[in-house]
Amino acid sequence: MNFNETELSWLDGYGESKAAPTGLMVGLTLIPGAGAKGAVCLDGTLPGYHLHRGYGSGANSWLIQLEGGGWCNTIRNCVYRKTTRRGSSRFMEKQLLFTGILSNKAEENPDFFNWNRVKLRYCDGASFTGDSENKAAQLQFRGQRIWLSAMEDLMSKGMRYAKQALLSGCSAGGLASILHCDEFRGLFSRNTKVKCLSDAGMFLDAADVSGGRTLRNFMVVCWLAGIDLILFTEILSFDFMIFSSVSFGTMLLMYSYGNYSDYHRACKKIYHAFVLIILILHRASSLRT
């Protein structure tokens, strides 16, 4: 199954709040030095993030959330994606509502409300990985460079002094939080407490309701974005193998039912079993740290 424009639109909103913007609105910051490093969105525009500064007991604590939004797995899909906020900063919201784990309200977000909280926007189409281009289609697959450029910029803005740091992500961003967990740990000293959280980012290689295996399209994403050239070969075996290769502890959050899992699940029993497996993996991960 290939993602057509309707399907891309459906995945576009996955994991995002549709509530009216009545809370904290945080401005978009484009990464100024990213262009010179080739760290650009699919259309060549600068990547960006939203940062709300921490204070008090959270002044030296950092939460990074990697935005989700599916993958583009054909040239046609990726070209279309350039006309959306998932492929170009031209179409990104200039102000973004911070809710949930990004909220500044203690009653809503008691653990992280006063941390430095960052939403890194997703515009490469391949879970913040890959380093290639398609000149004919004028596509830049620079997810890895975006990740590195964003981390470098945030480190210069005080993240280097973090006493504790959490890398999180939802859906495609959740997969990215697994892939980049060890790199994130490597940014900090041994004295910094670092964890990673993958929210709905661990996918099953199982037949969906139509009998297809949509997740195997990620192998095409790997080919388009040049991921196989820069990451471990385990990426082609999907998250179970990827997770086993991550040396640093990762926390996993997965729902039995959700937009993506409901659409692609093989059957209810698989996802109930999946949740149990995640708990086992989480326990094993905790023991390693």
DRENLUMLO-688975 format. One record per residue (C-alpha): residue number from 1; residue in one letter; chain; x, y, z. Coordinates in steps of 0.5 Angstrom, whole numbers, always signed. Example, Ala and Ser with C-alpha at 12.3 -4.5 7.8 and 13.67 -1.06 7.14 Angstrom:
<rs>
+--------+---------+-------+-------+-------+-------+
| drenmi | drenkol | torpa |    px |    py |    pz |
+--------+---------+-------+-------+-------+-------+
|      1 |       a |     A |   +25 |    -9 |   +16 |
|      2 |       s |     A |   +27 |    -2 |   +14 |
+--------+---------+-------+-------+-------+-------+
</rs>
This chain:
<rs>
+--------+---------+-------+-------+-------+-------+
| drenmi | drenkol | torpa |    px |    py |    pz |
+--------+---------+-------+-------+-------+-------+
|      1 |       m |     A |    +0 |    +0 |    +0 |
|      2 |       n |     A |    +3 |    +7 |    -2 |
|      3 |       f |     A |    +1 |   +13 |    +2 |
|      4 |       n |     A |    -3 |   +17 |    -3 |
|      5 |       e |     A |    -5 |   +25 |    -1 |
|      6 |       t |     A |   -11 |   +23 |    +3 |
|      7 |       e |     A |    -7 |   +18 |    +7 |
|      8 |       l |     A |    -2 |   +23 |    +8 |
|      9 |       s |     A |    -7 |   +28 |   +11 |
|     10 |       w |     A |   -10 |   +23 |   +15 |
|     11 |       l |     A |    -3 |   +21 |   +18 |
|     12 |       d |     A |    -1 |   +28 |   +19 |
|     13 |       g |     A |    -6 |   +30 |   +25 |
|     14 |       y |     A |    -4 |   +23 |   +28 |
|     15 |       g |     A |    -2 |   +24 |   +36 |
|     16 |       e |     A |    -4 |   +32 |   +36 |
|     17 |       s |     A |    -9 |   +35 |   +40 |
|     18 |       k |     A |   -15 |   +39 |   +36 |
|     19 |       a |     A |   -17 |   +43 |   +42 |
|     20 |       a |     A |   -18 |   +51 |   +41 |
|     21 |       p |     A |   -11 |   +54 |   +42 |
|     22 |       t |     A |   -13 |   +57 |   +49 |
|     23 |       g |     A |    -7 |   +55 |   +53 |
|     24 |       l |     A |    +1 |   +57 |   +52 |
|     25 |       m |     A |    +3 |   +59 |   +45 |
|     26 |       v |     A |   +10 |   +58 |   +43 |
|     27 |       g |     A |   +14 |   +61 |   +37 |
|     28 |       l |     A |   +17 |   +58 |   +32 |
|     29 |       t |     A |   +25 |   +58 |   +32 |
|     30 |       l |     A |   +29 |   +57 |   +25 |
|     31 |       i |     A |   +36 |   +54 |   +26 |
|     32 |       p |     A |   +40 |   +59 |   +23 |
|     33 |       g |     A |   +46 |   +55 |   +22 |
|     34 |       a |     A |   +43 |   +49 |   +19 |
|     35 |       g |     A |   +43 |   +51 |   +12 |
|     36 |       a |     A |   +50 |   +52 |   +11 |
|     37 |       k |     A |   +51 |   +45 |   +14 |
|     38 |       g |     A |   +46 |   +42 |    +9 |
|     39 |       a |     A |   +41 |   +41 |   +15 |
|     40 |       v |     A |   +34 |   +42 |   +11 |
|     41 |       c |     A |   +27 |   +40 |   +10 |
|     42 |       l |     A |   +25 |   +36 |    +4 |
|     43 |       d |     A |   +24 |   +43 |    +0 |
|     44 |       g |     A |   +31 |   +46 |    +2 |
|     45 |       t |     A |   +28 |   +50 |    +8 |
|     46 |       l |     A |   +31 |   +51 |   +14 |
|     47 |       p |     A |   +28 |   +46 |   +20 |
|     48 |       g |     A |   +26 |   +49 |   +26 |
|     49 |       y |     A |   +23 |   +48 |   +34 |
|     50 |       h |     A |   +19 |   +51 |   +39 |
|     51 |       l |     A |   +23 |   +52 |   +46 |
|     52 |       h |     A |   +19 |   +55 |   +52 |
|     53 |       r |     A |   +25 |   +56 |   +58 |
|     54 |       g |     A |   +24 |   +52 |   +64 |
|     55 |       y |     A |   +25 |   +56 |   +71 |
|     56 |       g |     A |   +26 |   +54 |   +78 |
|     57 |       s |     A |   +27 |   +47 |   +80 |
|     58 |       g |     A |   +27 |   +45 |   +72 |
|     59 |       a |     A |   +31 |   +51 |   +70 |
|     60 |       n |     A |   +37 |   +45 |   +68 |
|     61 |       s |     A |   +32 |   +40 |   +66 |
|     62 |       w |     A |   +31 |   +39 |   +59 |
|     63 |       l |     A |   +25 |   +35 |   +55 |
|     64 |       i |     A |   +26 |   +34 |   +47 |
|     65 |       q |     A |   +20 |   +32 |   +44 |
|     66 |       l |     A |   +21 |   +30 |   +36 |
|     67 |       e |     A |   +14 |   +31 |   +32 |
|     68 |       g |     A |   +11 |   +25 |   +29 |
|     69 |       g |     A |    +7 |   +25 |   +22 |
|     70 |       g |     A |    +8 |   +19 |   +18 |
|     71 |       w |     A |   +13 |   +17 |   +13 |
|     72 |       c |     A |   +13 |   +19 |    +5 |
|     73 |       n |     A |   +15 |   +13 |    +2 |
|     74 |       t |     A |   +15 |   +15 |    -6 |
|     75 |       i |     A |   +18 |   +20 |   -10 |
|     76 |       r |     A |   +11 |   +23 |   -11 |
|     77 |       n |     A |    +9 |   +23 |    -4 |
|     78 |       c |     A |   +15 |   +26 |    -2 |
|     79 |       v |     A |   +14 |   +32 |    -7 |
|     80 |       y |     A |    +7 |   +33 |    -5 |
|     81 |       r |     A |    +9 |   +33 |    +3 |
|     82 |       k |     A |   +14 |   +39 |    +1 |
|     83 |       t |     A |    +7 |   +43 |    +0 |
|     84 |       t |     A |    +5 |   +41 |    +7 |
|     85 |       r |     A |    +9 |   +43 |   +14 |
|     86 |       r |     A |   +11 |   +36 |   +14 |
|     87 |       g |     A |   +16 |   +38 |    +9 |
|     88 |       s |     A |   +17 |   +45 |    +9 |
|     89 |       s |     A |   +18 |   +50 |   +14 |
|     90 |       r |     A |   +14 |   +55 |   +10 |
|     91 |       f |     A |    +8 |   +52 |   +12 |
|     92 |       m |     A |    +9 |   +51 |   +19 |
|     93 |       e |     A |    +5 |   +54 |   +25 |
|     94 |       k |     A |    +9 |   +60 |   +27 |
|     95 |       q |     A |    +6 |   +59 |   +34 |
|     96 |       l |     A |    +4 |   +52 |   +37 |
|     97 |       l |     A |    +0 |   +50 |   +43 |
|     98 |       f |     A |    +4 |   +47 |   +48 |
|     99 |       t |     A |    -1 |   +42 |   +52 |
|    100 |       g |     A |    +0 |   +35 |   +55 |
|    101 |       i |     A |    +7 |   +33 |   +57 |
|    102 |       l |     A |    +9 |   +40 |   +54 |
|    103 |       s |     A |    +4 |   +44 |   +58 |
|    104 |       n |     A |    +6 |   +49 |   +63 |
|    105 |       k |     A |    +1 |   +48 |   +68 |
|    106 |       a |     A |    +3 |   +44 |   +74 |
|    107 |       e |     A |    -4 |   +41 |   +75 |
|    108 |       e |     A |    -4 |   +38 |   +68 |
|    109 |       n |     A |    +4 |   +37 |   +67 |
|    110 |       p |     A |    +6 |   +36 |   +74 |
|    111 |       d |     A |   +13 |   +33 |   +72 |
|    112 |       f |     A |   +15 |   +37 |   +67 |
|    113 |       f |     A |   +11 |   +44 |   +67 |
|    114 |       n |     A |   +17 |   +48 |   +69 |
|    115 |       w |     A |   +23 |   +44 |   +65 |
|    116 |       n |     A |   +26 |   +47 |   +58 |
|    117 |       r |     A |   +21 |   +44 |   +53 |
|    118 |       v |     A |   +22 |   +43 |   +46 |
|    119 |       k |     A |   +18 |   +41 |   +40 |
|    120 |       l |     A |   +23 |   +39 |   +34 |
|    121 |       r |     A |   +19 |   +40 |   +28 |
|    122 |       y |     A |   +19 |   +34 |   +23 |
|    123 |       c |     A |   +20 |   +36 |   +16 |
|    124 |       d |     A |   +24 |   +30 |   +13 |
|    125 |       g |     A |   +19 |   +25 |   +12 |
|    126 |       a |     A |   +24 |   +19 |   +15 |
|    127 |       s |     A |   +24 |   +20 |   +22 |
|    128 |       f |     A |   +29 |   +25 |   +23 |
|    129 |       t |     A |   +34 |   +20 |   +19 |
|    130 |       g |     A |   +37 |   +19 |   +13 |
|    131 |       d |     A |   +42 |   +23 |    +9 |
|    132 |       s |     A |   +41 |   +24 |    +1 |
|    133 |       e |     A |   +38 |   +28 |    -4 |
|    134 |       n |     A |   +34 |   +27 |   -11 |
|    135 |       k |     A |   +36 |   +32 |   -15 |
|    136 |       a |     A |   +31 |   +31 |   -21 |
|    137 |       a |     A |   +25 |   +31 |   -16 |
|    138 |       q |     A |   +29 |   +37 |   -12 |
|    139 |       l |     A |   +28 |   +33 |    -5 |
|    140 |       q |     A |   +33 |   +33 |    +0 |
|    141 |       f |     A |   +33 |   +28 |    +5 |
|    142 |       r |     A |   +37 |   +31 |   +11 |
|    143 |       g |     A |   +34 |   +28 |   +17 |
|    144 |       q |     A |   +40 |   +26 |   +20 |
|    145 |       r |     A |   +43 |   +33 |   +19 |
|    146 |       i |     A |   +37 |   +36 |   +22 |
|    147 |       w |     A |   +37 |   +32 |   +28 |
|    148 |       l |     A |   +45 |   +34 |   +29 |
|    149 |       s |     A |   +44 |   +41 |   +28 |
|    150 |       a |     A |   +38 |   +42 |   +32 |
|    151 |       m |     A |   +42 |   +38 |   +38 |
|    152 |       e |     A |   +48 |   +43 |   +37 |
|    153 |       d |     A |   +44 |   +49 |   +37 |
|    154 |       l |     A |   +40 |   +47 |   +43 |
|    155 |       m |     A |   +47 |   +45 |   +47 |
|    156 |       s |     A |   +49 |   +52 |   +45 |
|    157 |       k |     A |   +43 |   +55 |   +49 |
|    158 |       g |     A |   +44 |   +52 |   +55 |
|    159 |       m |     A |   +42 |   +44 |   +54 |
|    160 |       r |     A |   +50 |   +43 |   +55 |
|    161 |       y |     A |   +49 |   +44 |   +63 |
|    162 |       a |     A |   +43 |   +40 |   +64 |
|    163 |       k |     A |   +42 |   +36 |   +70 |
|    164 |       q |     A |   +37 |   +31 |   +67 |
|    165 |       a |     A |   +34 |   +30 |   +60 |
|    166 |       l |     A |   +29 |   +27 |   +57 |
|    167 |       l |     A |   +28 |   +25 |   +49 |
|    168 |       s |     A |   +21 |   +24 |   +47 |
|    169 |       g |     A |   +17 |   +23 |   +41 |
|    170 |       c |     A |   +10 |   +21 |   +38 |
|    171 |       s |     A |    +9 |   +16 |   +32 |
|    172 |       a |     A |   +14 |   +17 |   +27 |
|    173 |       g |     A |   +18 |   +21 |   +32 |
|    174 |       g |     A |   +17 |   +16 |   +37 |
|    175 |       l |     A |   +21 |   +11 |   +32 |
|    176 |       a |     A |   +26 |   +17 |   +32 |
|    177 |       s |     A |   +27 |   +17 |   +39 |
|    178 |       i |     A |   +29 |   +10 |   +39 |
|    179 |       l |     A |   +34 |   +11 |   +34 |
|    180 |       h |     A |   +37 |   +17 |   +37 |
|    181 |       c |     A |   +37 |   +15 |   +44 |
|    182 |       d |     A |   +44 |   +13 |   +44 |
|    183 |       e |     A |   +47 |   +19 |   +41 |
|    184 |       f |     A |   +42 |   +23 |   +45 |
|    185 |       r |     A |   +46 |   +20 |   +51 |
|    186 |       g |     A |   +53 |   +21 |   +48 |
|    187 |       l |     A |   +51 |   +29 |   +48 |
|    188 |       f |     A |   +52 |   +29 |   +56 |
|    189 |       s |     A |   +56 |   +28 |   +62 |
|    190 |       r |     A |   +56 |   +22 |   +66 |
|    191 |       n |     A |   +53 |   +26 |   +71 |
|    192 |       t |     A |   +47 |   +28 |   +67 |
|    193 |       k |     A |   +41 |   +23 |   +68 |
|    194 |       v |     A |   +38 |   +22 |   +61 |
|    195 |       k |     A |   +32 |   +18 |   +59 |
|    196 |       c |     A |   +28 |   +16 |   +52 |
|    197 |       l |     A |   +21 |   +16 |   +51 |
|    198 |       s |     A |   +18 |   +13 |   +45 |
|    199 |       d |     A |   +10 |   +14 |   +45 |
|    200 |       a |     A |    +7 |   +10 |   +40 |
|    201 |       g |     A |   +13 |    +9 |   +36 |
|    202 |       m |     A |   +14 |    +2 |   +36 |
|    203 |       f |     A |   +11 |    -2 |   +30 |
|    204 |       l |     A |    +9 |    -9 |   +29 |
|    205 |       d |     A |   +11 |   -12 |   +22 |
|    206 |       a |     A |    +4 |   -16 |   +22 |
|    207 |       a |     A |    -1 |   -16 |   +16 |
|    208 |       d |     A |    -6 |   -11 |   +17 |
|    209 |       v |     A |   -14 |   -11 |   +15 |
|    210 |       s |     A |   -13 |   -11 |    +8 |
|    211 |       g |     A |    -8 |   -17 |    +8 |
|    212 |       g |     A |    -2 |   -12 |    +6 |
|    213 |       r |     A |    +4 |   -11 |   +10 |
|    214 |       t |     A |    +5 |    -3 |   +10 |
|    215 |       l |     A |   +10 |    -3 |   +15 |
|    216 |       r |     A |   +15 |    -6 |   +10 |
|    217 |       n |     A |   +14 |    +0 |    +6 |
|    218 |       f |     A |   +19 |    +3 |   +11 |
|    219 |       m |     A |   +25 |    -1 |    +7 |
|    220 |       v |     A |   +23 |    +4 |    +1 |
|    221 |       v |     A |   +24 |   +10 |    +6 |
|    222 |       c |     A |   +31 |    +7 |    +8 |
|    223 |       w |     A |   +32 |    +7 |    +1 |
|    224 |       l |     A |   +30 |   +14 |    -1 |
|    225 |       a |     A |   +33 |   +17 |    +5 |
|    226 |       g |     A |   +40 |   +13 |    +5 |
|    227 |       i |     A |   +38 |   +11 |   +12 |
|    228 |       d |     A |   +42 |    +4 |   +10 |
|    229 |       l |     A |   +48 |    +8 |    +9 |
|    230 |       i |     A |   +48 |   +12 |   +16 |
|    231 |       l |     A |   +45 |    +7 |   +21 |
|    232 |       f |     A |   +46 |    +0 |   +24 |
|    233 |       t |     A |   +43 |    -5 |   +19 |
|    234 |       e |     A |   +38 |    -7 |   +24 |
|    235 |       i |     A |   +33 |    -2 |   +22 |
|    236 |       l |     A |   +31 |    -6 |   +17 |
|    237 |       s |     A |   +28 |   -11 |   +22 |
|    238 |       f |     A |   +24 |    -6 |   +25 |
|    239 |       d |     A |   +23 |    -4 |   +32 |
|    240 |       f |     A |   +24 |   -11 |   +36 |
|    241 |       m |     A |   +31 |   -11 |   +33 |
|    242 |       i |     A |   +33 |    -4 |   +33 |
|    243 |       f |     A |   +31 |    -4 |   +41 |
|    244 |       s |     A |   +35 |   -10 |   +42 |
|    245 |       s |     A |   +41 |    -6 |   +39 |
|    246 |       v |     A |   +40 |    +1 |   +43 |
|    247 |       s |     A |   +45 |    +0 |   +49 |
|    248 |       f |     A |   +42 |    +6 |   +53 |
|    249 |       g |     A |   +35 |    +5 |   +57 |
|    250 |       t |     A |   +29 |    +7 |   +53 |
|    251 |       m |     A |   +22 |    +7 |   +56 |
|    252 |       l |     A |   +16 |    +5 |   +51 |
|    253 |       l |     A |    +9 |    +7 |   +51 |
|    254 |       m |     A |    +4 |    +4 |   +47 |
|    255 |       y |     A |    -4 |    +4 |   +46 |
|    256 |       s |     A |    -8 |    -3 |   +45 |
|    257 |       y |     A |   -12 |    +2 |   +40 |
|    258 |       g |     A |   -11 |    +8 |   +36 |
|    259 |       n |     A |   -11 |   +12 |   +30 |
|    260 |       y |     A |    -5 |    +8 |   +27 |
|    261 |       s |     A |    -6 |    +1 |   +30 |
|    262 |       d |     A |   -13 |    +1 |   +29 |
|    263 |       y |     A |   -12 |    +2 |   +22 |
|    264 |       h |     A |    -6 |    -3 |   +21 |
|    265 |       r |     A |    -7 |    -8 |   +26 |
|    266 |       a |     A |    -8 |   -15 |   +24 |
|    267 |       c |     A |   -12 |   -17 |   +30 |
|    268 |       k |     A |   -14 |   -15 |   +37 |
|    269 |       k |     A |   -10 |   -21 |   +40 |
|    270 |       i |     A |    -4 |   -18 |   +37 |
|    271 |       y |     A |    -4 |   -12 |   +40 |
|    272 |       h |     A |    -6 |   -14 |   +47 |
|    273 |       a |     A |    +0 |   -19 |   +47 |
|    274 |       f |     A |    +5 |   -13 |   +44 |
|    275 |       v |     A |    +3 |    -9 |   +50 |
|    276 |       l |     A |    +5 |   -15 |   +54 |
|    277 |       i |     A |   +12 |   -15 |   +50 |
|    278 |       i |     A |   +13 |    -8 |   +51 |
|    279 |       l |     A |   +13 |    -8 |   +59 |
|    280 |       i |     A |   +18 |   -14 |   +59 |
|    281 |       l |     A |   +22 |   -10 |   +54 |
|    282 |       h |     A |   +22 |    -4 |   +59 |
|    283 |       r |     A |   +23 |    -8 |   +65 |
|    284 |       a |     A |   +29 |   -11 |   +61 |
|    285 |       s |     A |   +32 |    -4 |   +59 |
|    286 |       s |     A |   +31 |    -1 |   +66 |
|    287 |       l |     A |   +35 |    -7 |   +69 |
|    288 |       r |     A |   +41 |    -5 |   +64 |
|    289 |       t |     A |   +41 |    +2 |   +66 |
+--------+---------+-------+-------+-------+-------+
</rs>
